[in-house]
Amino acid sequence: MKKVIIIGGGFAGLKAAQVLCKRFKNIKTHVIDKNKNSIFLPLLPDVIGREINHKYLEYPLDQAARVHGFNFINREVSGIDLEKKKVICHDKNFDYDFLVIAAGSRTNFYGQEQIKKTAFTLDDTADALAILEALKAKSFENIVICGAGYTGVEIAANIKAFLLKHRIRKKIIIAEKFQGILSGMPGGLRKYVLDKLGQMDIPVSLNTSIRTASETEVVLSDGKVIEKAMLIWAAGVKCADFLSGTNLEKNAQERIKVDRFLCFKEGCFAIGDSALVLRGQKALRMSVQFAVTQGASAALNIGRINNAKKEKIYKPVDLGYIIPMAGANACGNILGIQATGAMPALMHYIMCIVRSWETISKLGIIRSLLVN
Ligand SMILES: Cc1cc2nc3c(=O)[nH]c(=O)nc-3n(C[C@H](O)[C@H](O)[C@H](O)COP(=O)(O)OP(=O)(O)OC[C@H]3O[C@@H](n4cnc5c(N)ncnc54)[C@H](O)[C@@H]3O)c2cc1C
């Protein structure tokens, strides 16, 4: 029986495992993940803003393994040997016939180790809880968010919602290195977000980066010192560290360039945030919809290769994107149409409820959204 190893049990990896287990009984599927849970990332900001219980965003991978029929290996991958067909973990190596890299992405500090030591991030539920704790602490009077991309904007809006609800007085400022916010987004949406941030009393300092940061102080590139400040770093992401050691073709975020079948080498696939899928000259966004459809597509192609059939081309369908800013403020592009206000916010939460893994999580999320 042929053996597939999927590195990463997030949206892409879980979908691939689910399709392989359901459709191809002659293939044994193993999912390796460094975490015990698959995390529902799009609702992380709401753990802060709407105080959604973090447990509703955590799907235990051993449970997923029982439900779908794959083998879950709880280990961190430190390397891959593509010649010997081995996945390397610190205490053990795993052989494979087919490899799927679905290891997602994490905050990128661009080598700034000092800032990495003190800054908060929003990569998983533990990070969201750490930010919540810090917001309650009296020691911080200022919150500096580095990066006015969609994550920075979402974090700022959700922190504001939390502070207002609990009547905590703290100032929020977003520092953005470039000349404008939400780089690459249409002008109308950028204006909407900037206006909303203004109404929320969240100033954005453009052309500004972080010079240094300690546990209590942040120094901006213009020399301004912000005391009693916590720094939240949302200035970009990069793919898993073990990919750095490979000489595969990758972009600056270390996403692996794949062909039309999501393949980067015979029998080896990359999907989700790990994959660089080009449409013309442009890379597909990192998003749940593409992670899930790529997971299904790679799994079907593995099944086809195993059954001596030709693979099928992955054809992405872009349903659009939404930037939720806590409450009824959101904006985005839905099926090619720009939308702002309560409607995109509602659509975002409906998408999250539909996509979340368990009924108990769906009900818990609905309850939290209605109550908060
Ligand atoms: C705060 C936030 C908000 C977001 N909001 C939205 C949104 O509203 N809509 C949207 O479409 N997208 C959103 N995204 C992006 C979306 O979540 C990602 O594009 C999506 O999760 C990618 O799926 P994936 O399976 O590739 O990676 P992930 O879901 O990140 O899964 C990767 C898995 O790989 C595991 N892994 C990583 N490295 C290793 C290793 N070395 N060894 C073993 N396991 C490893 C991780 O533990 C993880 O379980 C958001 C992301 C964040 C962080």
The ligand as a Gaussian input file, in Angstrom:
#p B3LYP/6-31G(d) Opt

LIG

0 1
 C       -5.193000      36.177000      12.198000
 C       -5.508000      35.575000      10.856000
 C       -6.719000      35.851000      10.247000
 C       -7.032000      35.307000       9.007000
 N       -8.239000      35.588000       8.443000
 C       -8.574000      34.997000       7.270000
 C       -9.868000      35.190000       6.708000
 O      -10.699000      35.926000       7.255000
 N      -10.165000      34.551000       5.542000
 C       -9.254000      33.723000       4.917000
 O       -9.567000      33.151000       3.874000
 N       -8.022000      33.545000       5.426000
 C       -7.658000      34.135000       6.583000
 N       -6.406000      33.923000       7.112000
 C       -5.442000      33.115000       6.341000
 C       -5.778000      31.630000       6.446000
 O       -6.003000      31.296000       7.787000
 C       -4.649000      30.802000       5.852000
 O       -4.495000      31.179000       4.495000
 C       -4.966000      29.319000       5.964000
 O       -4.997000      28.930000       7.316000
 C       -3.924000      28.495000       5.214000
 O       -4.168000      27.133000       5.436000
 P       -2.939000      26.126000       5.471000
 O       -3.517000      24.767000       5.656000
 O       -2.044000      26.349000       4.325000
 O       -2.097000      26.531000       6.756000
 P       -2.520000      26.494000       8.289000
 O       -3.979000      26.534000       8.456000
 O       -1.708000      27.561000       8.940000
 O       -1.996000      25.060000       8.774000
 C       -0.621000      24.748000       8.772000
 C       -0.371000      23.611000       9.744000
 O        0.985000      23.189000       9.607000
 C        1.534000      22.931000      10.886000
 N        2.992000      23.084000      10.805000
 C        3.681000      24.208000      10.490000
 N        5.016000      23.963000      10.528000
 C        5.157000      22.653000      10.867000
 C        6.282000      21.811000      11.092000
 N        7.549000      22.254000      10.944000
 N        6.068000      20.537000      11.463000
 C        4.795000      20.059000      11.624000
 N        3.694000      20.825000      11.434000
 C        3.864000      22.097000      11.053000
 C        0.867000      23.981000      11.772000
 O        0.896000      23.580000      13.127000
 C       -0.543000      24.035000      11.203000
 O       -1.418000      23.147000      11.865000
 C       -6.090000      34.449000       8.360000
 C       -4.860000      34.162000       8.974000
 C       -4.583000      34.719000      10.216000
 C       -3.262000      34.373000      10.889000

